[in-house]
């Protein structure tokens, strides 16, 4: 029997009606890979639906969005974009919450999500760069971001403590106004 993750995934912006599916997917990602995310499942468990709904649609932040990859009705991947709204920083946007369900991994879905996010971010007026962090040692994610054009510009030691274990974060950037391969 084929699961819904065996079908090709379609990618689209999440809408408010997707909040429950997104919250469930996000909690599973946080539980399944706690070293990869700044949020913890324990912190979000009680208010995951509210967090998901706010990330999907916040009238005060109309340029922010979350992409979802779907296999049938199931969310099998996500990638989020959040623009910095402060006057001196609004040229920057952040990538967050990139995750792919284990059953859908290895099919290029993470790259498809990030490339789609970058393409949509390029349409945001005045946006010059995207930033993200990736846990040091998460070679697969770092390689994916590098393939999508991101470069490392710093390493923050002990960026997180997860169950007493220090996790460094690599800071990466993609200059949207520069030709590929330049700063």
C-alpha positions as a printed Julia matrix, in Angstrom:
183×3 Matrix{Float64}:
  0.0    0.0    0.0
  1.34   3.43  -0.93
  1.36   6.16   1.68
  0.51   9.73   0.79
  4.25  10.53   0.94
  4.82   8.25  -2.09
  2.96  10.67  -4.35
  4.77  13.69  -5.82
  4.52  16.71  -3.55
  2.96  20.0   -4.57
  4.23  23.22  -3.01
  2.08  26.23  -2.15
  1.73  28.97   0.43
 -0.1   27.81   3.5
 -3.47  29.41   4.23
 -5.29  29.71   7.58
 -7.18  26.46   6.93
 -3.79  24.66   6.95
 -2.96  25.75  10.52
 -3.78  22.44  12.2
 -1.86  20.33   9.66
  1.09  22.75   9.86
  1.08  22.7   13.67
  1.07  18.89  13.72
  3.87  18.7   11.14
  5.94  21.31  12.98
  5.59  19.53  16.33
  6.67  16.27  14.74
  9.71  18.02  13.21
 10.64  19.59  16.56
 10.28  16.23  18.32
 12.14  14.31  15.62
 15.14  16.61  15.33
 15.48  18.79  18.45
 19.04  19.88  17.61
 17.93  21.46  14.33
 15.45  24.04  15.58
 15.59  26.99  17.96
 12.1   26.2   19.23
 11.37  23.13  21.3
  8.41  20.8   21.12
  7.89  21.21  24.87
  7.55  24.99  24.54
  5.18  24.85  21.59
  3.07  21.86  22.5
  0.49  23.85  24.46
  0.08  26.6   21.89
  1.22  25.03  18.63
 -2.02  25.83  16.79
 -1.84  29.52  17.76
  1.82  29.71  16.72
  1.06  28.01  13.41
 -1.9   30.24  12.67
  0.11  33.41  13.4
  2.97  32.28  11.15
  0.61  31.46   8.3
 -1.38  34.69   8.46
 -0.56  37.82  10.44
 -2.29  40.93   9.04
  0.5   43.08  10.52
  3.08  41.13   8.48
  1.58  40.7    4.99
  4.89  39.83   3.3
  5.66  36.9    5.6
  4.68  33.42   4.46
  5.1   29.72   5.06
  5.35  27.29   2.18
  4.0   23.8    2.54
  4.79  20.75   0.49
  1.83  18.41   0.25
  1.47  14.77  -0.66
 -2.26  14.51  -1.0
 -3.64  16.29   2.06
 -0.56  15.64   4.2
  2.03  18.31   4.88
  5.39  16.67   4.14
  7.62  19.74   4.13
  7.75  23.38   5.13
  9.85  26.51   4.73
  9.07  29.93   6.2
  9.97  33.53   5.36
  9.86  36.45   7.75
 10.87  39.99   6.82
 12.57  42.2    9.36
 10.3   45.23   9.72
 12.66  47.6   11.53
 13.59  50.58   9.33
 17.33  49.87   9.29
 16.83  46.14   8.77
 13.9   45.76   6.41
 16.25  44.89   3.55
 16.68  41.48   5.25
 14.46  38.47   5.47
 14.88  35.29   7.49
 14.35  31.72   6.42
 12.95  29.51   9.18
 11.35  26.17   9.82
 12.72  24.28   6.83
 11.79  20.64   7.38
 10.9   17.56   5.38
  9.1   14.52   6.76
 11.42  11.51   7.06
  9.17   9.5    4.73
  9.56  12.18   2.03
 13.3   12.77   2.49
 15.84  12.16  -0.26
 13.6   13.31  -3.11
 14.82  16.9   -3.46
 11.86  18.35  -1.62
 13.98  20.47   0.75
 15.77  22.06  -2.2
 12.49  22.65  -4.01
 11.06  24.39  -0.94
 14.1   26.62  -0.44
 14.33  27.51  -4.15
 10.62  28.41  -4.18
 11.04  30.49  -1.03
 14.0   32.35  -2.58
 12.03  32.97  -5.79
  9.09  34.39  -3.83
 11.38  36.47  -1.6
 12.95  38.02  -4.71
  9.55  39.6   -5.48
  9.44  41.49  -2.16
 10.26  45.16  -2.88
 13.44  46.35  -1.2
 14.53  42.92   0.02
 18.27  42.5   -0.56
 19.24  39.41   1.39
 18.06  36.3    3.15
 19.64  34.97   6.32
 19.27  31.69   8.15
 20.98  29.56  10.74
 21.8   25.88  10.59
 23.07  23.71  13.41
 26.79  23.06  13.08
 27.2   19.4   12.21
 23.95  19.22  10.21
 25.9   18.66   7.0
 22.88  17.72   4.91
 21.06  20.97   5.65
 24.2   23.06   5.23
 24.87  21.42   1.85
 21.28  22.04   0.76
 21.54  25.74   1.61
 24.9   26.0   -0.16
 23.36  24.42  -3.29
 20.67  27.1   -3.11
 23.3   29.86  -3.06
 23.72  30.58   0.66
 27.19  31.11   2.13
 28.41  30.9    5.73
 29.37  34.23   7.27
 29.81  33.22  10.88
 29.59  30.57  13.56
 27.96  31.18  16.92
 29.29  28.81  19.58
 26.75  27.55  22.11
 23.89  29.18  20.21
 21.55  26.67  21.85
 21.62  24.32  24.8
 19.57  21.18  24.19
 19.35  18.92  27.23
 22.65  20.32  28.42
 24.38  19.82  25.06
 25.81  22.97  23.45
 24.93  23.36  19.78
 26.72  25.88  17.59
 24.87  27.6   14.75
 26.27  28.55  11.37
 24.92  31.85  10.07
 24.31  31.87   6.32
 23.32  34.57   3.86
 22.1   34.8    0.28
 22.51  38.19  -1.42
 19.43  38.56  -3.6
 20.82  41.51  -5.55
 24.18  39.92  -6.38
 25.03  37.55  -9.22
 25.47  33.95  -8.09
 28.77  33.34  -6.38
 29.44  36.96  -5.35
 29.12  38.81  -2.06
